[in-house]
């Protein structure tokens, strides 16, 4: 893997050791790359504490942060994300729209 993949793997190790709080705080970081990385790491199944901060990240100015937030919400599978992800189907970026669609399908599949 590349540097970003290695960094993400390292962050996951930290997540397992320290919990979600540092990553929830990282969603508010001034650097969009840090925010994007935090969204990726927070996208673990049943990570309920990350749902609300990720929903807020769906409103971020940066396409990649919104993309990663939608992707993470789909992996978590929490019902609270359905309405915000439905709104993200109208995002100005087609990639965000697509990942929001996939996330909604994942949440629906987890329910059944």
N, C-alpha and C positions, 0 to 999 in steps of 0.2 A: 504494500500500500504506500501511498504518498504521505507527505508530511501531515496533511489535514486528517487523513484516516488514522494515522498514528496518534495524533493529538486527540482525536475523538475517542480512541480506545483508552488512552491515558485518562481522559475525563470520566469515562465510564467506571474505571477503577476507583477514582476519587468519589464518584457518586455512591458506589457501594460502601465506601469507607465513611464518608461524611454525611450522606443523605442528600436530599434534594435542595435544601435551603440555599447553599451557595450558588446553585444553578438558577434558582428562581431569582436571586439577586442579580445574577449575570444577565438575565433578560433585560435588565434596566441599565446595563453598562453603556457607556458612551460609544463604544466601538461596535459597529454592526456585525463584524466577524465574530466577536465574543458572543453577541446575542444569538447569532445563527448557530454557533456551536452549542450553546446552552439549550436551544430548542431541540437540536438533534439528540443530545444526551437525555433530556427530559422525556423523550418519546419512548418510554418503556411501559409495557402493559400494566394496567392497574395503578399507575402513578397519579392518583387522584389529586394530590396537593399541587401538581403542576398544571392542572386543567385551567384554572382561572387566569394565571399569568400567561399561559399560551394563548388563551382566547384574546387577551389584551394584545399579544404580539401579532395577532391577525390584522391589527390596525396599523402596524408599523409602516413607515414610509418606504422601507427597502423590500423589494420583491423577494429576495432570498430569505429574509427573516420571516416574512409571511408564509412563504413556501414551506420552510422547515417547521413552522408552528403548526400549519395544517397537517403536514405529514405526521408530526408527533402526536397530535390530537387523534388522528386515525389509529395510531398504534396503541394509544392508551385505551381508547374505546369507551369513553365516558359519555353518557347521554347529554350532559350539559353542553357538549360541543356541537350538537346537531344544528341548533339554530344559527350560531355564528358561522359554522361551515357552510350552511345553506346560503347565507349572505355572501360568503367567499366565492360562491359559484358565479357571482357577478363582478369579481375582482377585475381590475384593469389589465392584469397580466394573465395570459392564457395558461401558463404553467401552474400558477396558483389555482386557477379555476379547475384544472385537471386533477391536481393533487387533492383539492377539497372534495371533488367528486369521488375519488378513490377512498379518501378518509371516511366519507359518509357511507360508502359501501362496506368498508371494514367494520364500522360501528354497527351497522345493520346486521352483518354476518355474525358478529360477536353476541348479539342479542338472541339470535335464533339457535 
